[in-house]
Amino acid sequence: MRATVTAHSDYTISRIDDRVYGAFLEHLGRAIYTGIYEPDHPTADADGMRGDVAQLVRELKIPMVRYPGGNFVSAYNWEDGIGPRDQRPTRLDLAWHTSDSNQVGIHEFAAWCDTVDTQMMLAINLGSRGLDEARNFLEYVNGPTGSYWGDLRKKNGRADPFDVKLWCLGNEMDGPWQVGHKTAHEYGRLANEVAKTMRAFDKSLELIVCGSSHSNMPTYPDWEREVLEHTYESVDHISLHMYFANREKNTANYLALNEKLDRYIGTVASTINFVKSKKRSSRDVYISFDEWNVWYHSNKQDRAILDGNSGWPHAPRLLEDIYNFEDVLQVGLILNTFIRRSDVVKLACIAQLVNVIAPIMTDPKGQAWRQTIYYPYYFASVYGRGTALQLAVNCPGYDAEHGDNVGYVDVSGVRNAEEGTVTFFAVNRHGSETIDLEVSLEGFGAGTVIDHQVMTHASLEAVNTAADQHNVAPRPGSGARIEGKLLSLRLPPYSYQMIRIKA
């Protein structure tokens, strides 16, 4: 089977915002406790943060991390996480039916972000709380000393403001499961007033308003329209969330899910343009896809805790999906979609980062290791920086539940002019056919292959474990060559590849 791609240096989509490779940490399960924070771990630093986890996070070069939720934030009192640790209250979390010791709060999280060289993206509780608490939280985080909240921050160990620029105005407020769920009108009115108040403090903030929790919501996409009609002149981004599952064990349909993702992005982008035109606005609002990942492997085992049958455990094993090789292909497809939609998707967060539906897993007092999906996320984050190329792809396809003539080859391309490189990320969706791929490189000049990484496995169900951490891992590719303007390589069945060219 053969597929062709044409890449031209002049045909581009958009500069990719580095923040599209962001991540998410919620006070949920073991994401925080025995995830990033475990004071008695052999690698723990003076703040109790695991050094082995920090090293794996640093390798990903994550530009930002969303915190502290998620559903958790909609009943969270940020004041519980400041001051002396031995005086902080333990609270019951209604979202995940667990308890939280508040040993990690804004100060500890900020210090961890400095350690792993990332920025904070903070979420505000607009479920059980409102405008005044949001204003106070902002002033505590970013305000000067000499004021009440700035002086309290200084008393708690930090004189300088944290200077956080990204703020989420609540979380999934369209969802009936959310503490403080609101209609689009109720939420839009509140979010607009909160945004105006925050901008009165600092006009340079970037504010994210809640869009639909997923594209199957009965209020989608009218939710986006109504919320944006309230907030368009006050916010910068609207959030979308989507999780991917293969419950029917149908790989062909599973690997076509990014067609649904693409339509979701396109519909919300059109809604943004509709509201912009209706308001005769000169402002642009973009998409923050601040929750995405594969999530379904752990659903059955999670039920006992989520149904409240286990009391209120602290940091239980919740949402601990063990990812397989099939999920490598899915994550590669999702990231390719974000690259191709980089004109409208400016922020995104893999959900989550450690233990909870995460690329990194840990054992308490034990090892930390890379799950299978760590690798496509790593390759995109490290090498997918630059300008997205508008590729012309010609290849055979198949019909699936989520799209017709879904191409067996899914590919994105990124040009980094500063480094003089072009990087392609390619997935072969075909389960039995090797595909000969030819990429015509137009306008780039002479090129050489400088890196070629391949991920394949005999079993789609193959996983990584603490005992076998490299069962599913990339290996150097072979056979990729450039002759004149033509890059040629072979894509084995069910494979993910990264090819970098110096051009």
Secondary structure, DSSP 4 states (H G I P E B T S, - for coil): -EEEEEEETT-EEEEPPGGGGEEE--SSTTSTBTTTB-TTSTTB-TTSBBHHHHHHHHHHT-SEEEES-SGGGGG--GGGGSS-GGGPPPEEETTTTEEE---S-HHHHHHHHHHHT-EEEEEE--SS--HHHHHHHHHHHHPPTTSHHHHHHHHTT--S-----EEEE-S-TT-TTSTT---HHHHHHHHHHHHHHHHHH-TT-EEEEE--SSTT-TTTTHHHHHHHHHHTTT-SEEEEEEEE--TT--HHHHTTHHHHHHHHHHHHHHHHHHHHHHTT-----EEEEEEEEE--TTHHHHHHHHTTTT-S-BS---S----BHHHHHHHHHHHHHHHHTTTTEEEEEEE-SBSSS-SEEE-TTS-EEE-TTHHHHHHHHHH--SEEE--EEE--EEEETTEEEEESEEEEEEEETTTTEEEEEEEE--SS--EEEEEEEESS-S-EEEEEEEE--S-TT-B--SSSTTSS--EE----EEETTEEEEEE-SSEEEEEEEE-
